[in-house]
Amino acid sequence: MHTTSVDVVQIPTKGPGDVSGLVSLIDAGKIDPASILAILGKTEGNGGVNDFTREYAVSTLSTALASYVDLPPHDVEQKIAFVMSGGTEGVLSPHLTVFARTVIKGGHSNGTLTGKRLSIGIAHTRDFMPEELGRGAQIDETAKAVRVAMADAGIDDPKDVHFVQIKCPLLTSERIEAAHARGQKTVTTSAYGSMAYSRGASALGVASALGETGGAIRDEQILKDWNLFSSVASTSAGIELMHNVVIVLGNSNTSTSPFVIGHGVMRDAIDAAAVIAALKSVGIGLDEIADPAARSRLVNIFAKAEASPDGLVRGRRHIMLDDTDISSTRHARAAVGGLIAGLAGTGAVYVSGGAEHQGPPGGGPVAAIARL
């Protein structure tokens, strides 16, 4: 297996169509466009079915990168894994995180480097039929893609996987009607509700691939059995695709990256201890974060957030699920985003709403990437 060198950089954006920061780094020779493997972004949309900032951001990035990699924009989307998460409520700041990977031919280990280093792998599922979303087919195909992405990252041990980011589809009225016209029934007739089903099934696919479940998962357990979850899955649904994009992030002996990734599991939306544990796992203590030098080592924190489905946070009632003015996912992103931003010393963190089967109910995985 070849040795890889993985670089990661965070770039602030002025809007969902702003690619100036990325283009400047490319033109300055600091990022080789041919080595870009994945781009994760936070955009300032509503994070819902009609959040077109995600599609706009991907389209703009693909168009901007096309000339650099000598491909049409559509083919850029096949070469690079784009995952845009809508919703930057509260102090969350829109940004891009760019992952670049260079293969060092002939290498077989990270040489004299101590410990495993950041590695990344990507994979795509096949396109899904509308009636397959939120069901076993999506779980099984996602599990296959996770295994492919792990191999692509040079990761053999599931314990070395610290974050699996997935972009998955949702149902629209047109997609639902197309299924019905073929005599097929979709898992729900609600476009917004389908986001949860797709996220949940995708997360259970990760859990299945990594051995986090006790066996086969039945359709009726999706969004019902909250004891089934992945501790490293982060899934985000969007209107812009009909397949799953899978990005596996972990540590590997085949990587010479100057970065490392670690994770914790938030038990609820105010679990500061889990965020602190994630920071410590990459060598940053809470007492150090006020030091600019230590803070500059932190590239990003990635987390999932959701309103606890039982309506309580540590025994206290919350109203996120009952607010008809603001979606519960927006409440949760703002709350968890504020908590993490306060501990990390920056609002430029990646917090995604809707954590169905991603961590325990009301909580979610939290991962940190830092330069060693």
C-alpha positions as CSV (number, residue, x, y, z in Angstrom):
1,M,0.0,0.0,0.0
2,H,1.3,3.5,-0.9
3,T,2.1,6.0,1.7
4,T,0.0,9.2,1.6
5,S,0.5,12.7,2.7
6,V,-2.7,14.4,3.9
7,D,-3.1,18.1,4.2
8,V,-6.2,19.9,5.6
9,V,-6.9,23.6,5.7
10,Q,-9.9,25.7,6.8
11,I,-11.0,28.7,4.7
12,P,-13.6,31.3,5.7
13,T,-16.3,32.2,3.2
14,K,-18.2,35.5,2.6
15,G,-21.2,33.6,1.2
16,P,-22.1,30.2,-0.3
17,G,-20.8,31.3,-3.7
18,D,-17.4,32.6,-2.4
19,V,-14.5,30.6,-3.7
20,S,-12.0,33.5,-3.5
21,G,-10.1,32.1,-0.5
22,L,-9.6,28.7,-2.1
23,V,-8.6,30.1,-5.4
24,S,-6.1,32.4,-3.7
25,L,-4.4,29.5,-2.0
26,I,-4.3,27.5,-5.2
27,D,-2.8,30.4,-7.1
28,A,-0.3,30.9,-4.3
29,G,0.8,27.3,-4.7
30,K,-0.3,26.4,-1.2
31,I,-2.9,23.9,-2.4
32,D,-2.5,21.6,-5.4
33,P,-5.9,21.4,-7.0
34,A,-5.2,18.0,-8.4
35,S,-4.7,16.6,-4.8
36,I,-8.0,17.8,-3.4
37,L,-10.0,14.8,-2.4
38,A,-12.9,16.3,-0.3
39,I,-14.3,19.6,0.7
40,L,-16.7,20.0,3.7
41,G,-18.5,23.3,4.1
42,K,-20.9,25.1,6.3
43,T,-23.3,27.4,4.4
44,E,-25.7,30.0,5.8
45,G,-29.0,28.4,4.6
46,N,-31.8,27.0,6.7
47,G,-30.5,23.4,6.5
48,G,-33.9,22.3,5.3
49,V,-35.4,20.8,2.1
50,N,-35.3,24.1,0.3
51,D,-31.8,25.1,1.4
52,F,-30.3,25.8,-2.0
53,T,-27.1,27.3,-0.6
54,R,-25.6,23.8,-0.5
55,E,-26.2,23.1,-4.2
56,Y,-25.1,26.6,-5.0
57,A,-21.8,26.2,-3.1
58,V,-21.1,22.8,-4.8
59,S,-21.8,24.2,-8.2
60,T,-19.6,27.3,-7.7
61,L,-16.8,25.2,-6.3
62,S,-17.0,22.7,-9.2
63,T,-17.0,25.5,-11.7
64,A,-14.0,27.2,-10.1
65,L,-12.0,24.0,-9.9
66,A,-12.8,22.8,-13.3
67,S,-10.2,24.9,-15.1
68,Y,-7.5,23.8,-12.6
69,V,-8.1,20.1,-13.0
70,D,-9.0,20.3,-16.7
71,L,-12.4,18.6,-16.2
72,P,-16.0,19.8,-16.8
73,P,-17.8,20.8,-13.6
74,H,-19.9,17.7,-13.5
75,D,-16.8,15.5,-13.6
76,V,-15.3,17.6,-10.8
77,E,-18.2,16.5,-8.6
78,Q,-17.3,12.9,-9.3
79,K,-13.6,13.4,-8.5
80,I,-14.0,15.4,-5.3
81,A,-16.3,14.5,-2.5
82,F,-18.3,17.7,-1.7
83,V,-20.4,17.8,1.5
84,M,-22.1,21.1,2.3
85,S,-24.0,21.4,5.5
86,G,-26.6,24.2,5.7
87,G,-27.3,26.2,8.8
88,T,-24.9,28.6,10.6
89,E,-27.2,29.7,13.4
90,G,-25.9,31.6,16.4
91,V,-22.1,32.1,16.4
92,L,-21.4,29.4,13.8
93,S,-19.3,30.9,11.0
94,P,-19.5,29.8,7.3
95,H,-16.4,28.1,6.1
96,L,-14.8,25.4,4.0
97,T,-12.5,22.6,5.1
98,V,-10.4,21.3,2.3
99,F,-8.7,17.9,2.4
100,A,-5.9,17.2,0.0
101,R,-4.1,13.9,-0.4
102,T,-0.9,13.1,-2.2
103,V,0.3,9.6,-2.9
104,I,4.0,8.9,-2.2
105,K,4.7,6.1,-4.5
106,G,6.9,3.3,-3.2
107,G,6.3,4.1,0.5
108,H,4.9,1.5,2.8
109,S,4.8,3.2,6.2
110,N,5.3,6.6,7.8
111,G,8.9,5.9,8.4
112,T,10.4,7.3,11.5
113,L,7.2,9.2,12.4
114,T,5.7,8.2,15.7
115,G,2.1,7.0,15.8
116,K,-0.7,7.0,13.2
117,R,-1.5,10.1,11.3
118,L,-4.6,11.6,9.6
119,S,-5.8,9.7,6.6
120,I,-8.9,10.1,4.4
121,G,-10.7,7.9,2.0
122,I,-13.9,8.4,-0.1
123,A,-16.5,6.3,-1.8
124,H,-19.9,6.7,-3.4
125,T,-22.9,4.4,-3.3
126,R,-25.0,3.7,-6.4
127,D,-28.0,6.0,-7.0
128,F,-31.0,5.0,-4.9
129,M,-34.6,4.7,-6.0
130,P,-36.9,6.9,-3.9
131,E,-38.5,3.9,-2.2
132,E,-35.1,2.7,-1.0
133,L,-34.3,5.8,1.1
134,G,-34.6,5.3,4.8
135,R,-34.7,1.5,4.4
136,G,-32.4,-1.5,4.4
137,A,-31.0,-0.9,0.9
138,Q,-29.6,2.4,2.0
139,I,-28.0,0.8,5.1
140,D,-26.4,-2.0,3.1
141,E,-25.1,0.1,0.3
142,T,-23.7,2.7,2.8
143,A,-21.9,-0.1,4.7
144,K,-20.3,-1.3,1.5
145,A,-19.2,2.2,0.7
146,V,-17.7,2.8,4.2
147,R,-15.6,-0.3,3.8
148,V,-14.4,0.9,0.4
149,A,-13.6,4.3,1.8
150,M,-11.7,2.7,4.7
151,A,-9.5,0.7,2.3
152,D,-9.0,3.9,0.3
153,A,-7.8,5.6,3.5
154,G,-5.5,2.7,4.4
155,I,-7.4,1.9,7.5
156,D,-7.9,-1.7,8.6
157,D,-9.0,-1.3,12.2
158,P,-12.5,0.2,12.8
159,K,-11.0,1.7,16.0
160,D,-8.9,4.0,13.9
161,V,-12.0,5.5,12.2
162,H,-12.8,8.7,14.1
163,F,-15.4,10.4,11.8
164,V,-17.5,9.3,8.8
165,Q,-19.1,12.2,7.0
166,I,-21.9,11.3,4.6
167,K,-24.0,13.3,2.3
168,C,-27.3,11.6,1.5
169,P,-30.4,12.3,-0.5
170,L,-33.9,13.3,0.5
171,L,-37.4,12.8,-1.0
172,T,-39.2,15.6,-2.9
173,S,-42.8,15.6,-4.0
174,E,-41.6,14.7,-7.5
175,R,-39.6,11.7,-6.3
176,I,-42.4,10.5,-4.1
177,E,-44.9,10.7,-7.0
178,A,-42.4,8.9,-9.3
179,A,-42.3,6.0,-6.9
180,H,-46.0,5.9,-6.5
181,A,-46.4,5.9,-10.3
182,R,-44.4,2.7,-10.4
183,G,-46.5,1.1,-7.6
184,Q,-43.9,1.7,-4.9
185,K,-44.4,3.2,-1.5
186,T,-41.8,5.5,0.0
187,V,-40.9,5.4,3.7
188,T,-42.7,8.7,4.2
189,T,-44.6,11.2,2.1
190,S,-43.0,14.2,4.0
191,A,-40.0,15.7,2.2
192,Y,-38.8,17.1,5.5
193,G,-39.4,13.9,7.3
194,S,-37.5,12.0,4.7
195,M,-34.3,13.8,5.7
196,A,-34.3,12.1,9.1
197,Y,-35.0,8.7,7.6
198,S,-32.1,9.1,5.1
199,R,-29.7,10.4,7.7
200,G,-30.7,7.6,10.1
201,A,-30.3,4.8,7.6
202,S,-27.0,6.2,6.4
203,A,-25.7,6.4,10.0
204,L,-26.8,2.8,10.6
205,G,-24.8,1.8,7.5
206,V,-21.7,3.2,9.2
207,A,-22.6,1.4,12.4
208,S,-23.0,-1.9,10.5
209,A,-19.7,-1.5,8.6
210,L,-17.7,-0.7,11.8
211,G,-19.3,-3.5,13.9
212,E,-21.2,-1.1,16.2
213,T,-24.4,-3.1,16.0
214,G,-25.2,-6.6,17.2
215,G,-26.4,-7.9,13.8
216,A,-28.8,-7.2,11.0
217,I,-30.9,-4.0,11.2
218,R,-34.6,-4.2,10.3
219,D,-36.5,-1.5,8.5
220,E,-38.8,-1.0,11.5
221,Q,-35.9,-0.2,13.8
222,I,-34.9,3.0,11.8
223,L,-36.0,6.1,13.8
224,K,-37.5,3.8,16.4
225,D,-34.7,1.9,18.2
226,W,-32.4,4.6,19.5
227,N,-30.1,2.1,21.1
228,L,-28.7,1.5,17.7
229,F,-26.2,4.2,16.7
230,S,-22.8,4.9,15.4
231,S,-20.3,6.8,17.6
232,V,-18.5,8.3,14.6
233,A,-21.2,8.9,11.9
234,S,-22.2,12.3,10.7
235,T,-24.9,12.4,8.0
236,S,-26.4,15.3,6.2
237,A,-29.3,15.1,3.8
238,G,-29.6,17.3,0.7
239,I,-31.7,17.7,-2.4
240,E,-28.8,17.8,-4.8
241,L,-28.1,14.1,-5.2
242,M,-29.6,10.6,-5.2
243,H,-26.7,8.6,-3.9
244,N,-24.5,8.7,-0.7
245,V,-21.1,10.4,-0.7
246,V,-19.0,8.8,2.0
247,I,-15.9,10.3,3.6
248,V,-13.9,8.3,6.1
249,L,-11.5,10.2,8.4
250,G,-9.1,8.3,10.7
251,N,-5.5,7.7,11.5
252,S,-3.2,5.3,9.7
253,N,0.4,4.1,9.6
254,T,0.3,4.7,5.9
255,S,0.0,8.4,6.3
256,T,2.8,11.0,6.8
257,S,0.3,13.8,7.5
258,P,1.3,16.4,10.1
259,F,-2.3,16.1,11.4
260,V,-4.1,13.8,13.6
261,I,-7.8,13.2,14.3
262,G,-9.6,12.1,17.5
263,H,-13.2,12.0,18.7
264,G,-15.5,11.9,21.7
265,V,-19.3,11.2,22.0
266,M,-21.6,13.9,23.3
267,R,-24.3,12.4,25.5
268,D,-26.5,15.4,25.2
269,A,-26.4,19.0,23.8
270,I,-24.5,20.4,26.8
271,D,-21.9,17.7,27.1
272,A,-18.8,19.9,27.4
273,A,-16.7,17.0,28.8
274,A,-17.0,15.1,25.5
275,V,-15.7,18.2,23.5
276,I,-12.8,18.5,25.9
277,A,-12.1,14.8,25.5
278,A,-12.0,15.2,21.7
279,L,-9.6,18.1,22.0
280,K,-7.4,16.2,24.4
281,S,-7.3,13.2,22.0
282,V,-5.4,15.4,19.6
283,G,-3.1,16.9,22.2
284,I,-4.9,20.1,23.0
285,G,-5.8,20.6,26.7
286,L,-8.6,23.0,27.7
287,D,-6.1,25.1,29.6
288,E,-4.1,25.6,26.4
289,I,-6.9,26.7,24.1
290,A,-6.5,30.3,25.2
291,D,-2.9,30.2,24.0
292,P,-2.9,31.5,20.3
293,A,-0.2,28.9,19.5
294,A,-2.3,26.0,20.7
295,R,-5.4,27.4,19.0
296,S,-3.6,27.7,15.7
297,R,-2.9,24.0,15.8
298,L,-6.6,23.3,15.8
299,V,-7.9,22.9,12.3
300,N,-11.6,22.2,13.0
301,I,-14.1,20.5,15.2
302,F,-16.9,18.4,13.6
303,A,-20.0,17.6,15.5
304,K,-23.6,16.4,15.3
305,A,-26.5,18.1,17.1
306,E,-30.1,17.3,17.7
307,A,-33.0,18.1,20.0
308,S,-33.3,15.3,22.5
309,P,-36.3,13.2,21.3
310,D,-37.7,12.7,24.9
311,G,-38.0,16.5,25.3
312,L,-35.5,16.6,28.2
313,V,-31.9,17.6,28.7
314,R,-30.6,16.3,32.0
315,G,-34.1,16.2,33.4
316,R,-35.0,19.7,32.3
317,R,-37.7,20.3,29.7
318,H,-36.7,21.8,26.4
319,I,-39.1,23.3,23.8
320,M,-37.1,22.7,20.6
321,L,-39.5,20.0,19.3
322,D,-42.6,22.1,20.0
323,D,-41.4,25.4,18.4
324,T,-43.4,25.9,15.1
325,D,-41.5,29.1,14.3
326,I,-38.0,27.6,14.3
327,S,-37.0,24.0,13.3
328,S,-35.6,21.9,16.1
329,T,-32.5,21.3,14.0
330,R,-31.7,25.0,13.9
331,H,-32.2,25.3,17.7
332,A,-29.8,22.3,18.2
333,R,-27.1,23.6,15.8
334,A,-27.1,27.0,17.6
335,A,-26.9,25.4,21.1
336,V,-24.2,22.9,20.3
337,G,-22.4,25.4,18.1
338,G,-22.2,27.9,20.9
339,L,-21.0,25.3,23.4
340,I,-18.2,24.1,21.1
341,A,-17.2,27.6,19.9
342,G,-16.8,28.7,23.5
343,L,-14.5,25.8,24.3
344,A,-12.6,26.0,21.0
345,G,-12.3,29.7,21.0
346,T,-13.8,30.1,17.5
347,G,-17.2,30.0,15.8
348,A,-15.7,28.4,12.6
349,V,-16.7,24.9,13.6
350,Y,-18.6,22.3,11.7
351,V,-21.8,21.5,13.5
352,S,-24.5,19.7,11.6
353,G,-28.1,19.2,12.8
354,G,-30.2,16.0,12.8
355,A,-28.3,13.3,14.7
356,E,-30.6,10.3,14.2
357,H,-28.6,7.1,15.1
358,Q,-25.5,9.3,15.2
359,G,-24.5,9.0,18.8
360,P,-27.0,8.4,21.6
361,P,-30.4,10.2,21.4
362,G,-30.0,13.9,22.1
363,G,-26.2,13.7,21.7
364,G,-23.8,13.0,18.9
365,P,-20.2,12.4,17.9
366,V,-17.6,15.2,18.1
367,A,-14.2,15.0,16.3
368,A,-11.2,17.3,16.3
369,I,-8.4,17.6,13.8
370,A,-5.2,19.3,14.9
371,R,-1.6,19.7,13.7
372,L,0.9,17.8,15.8
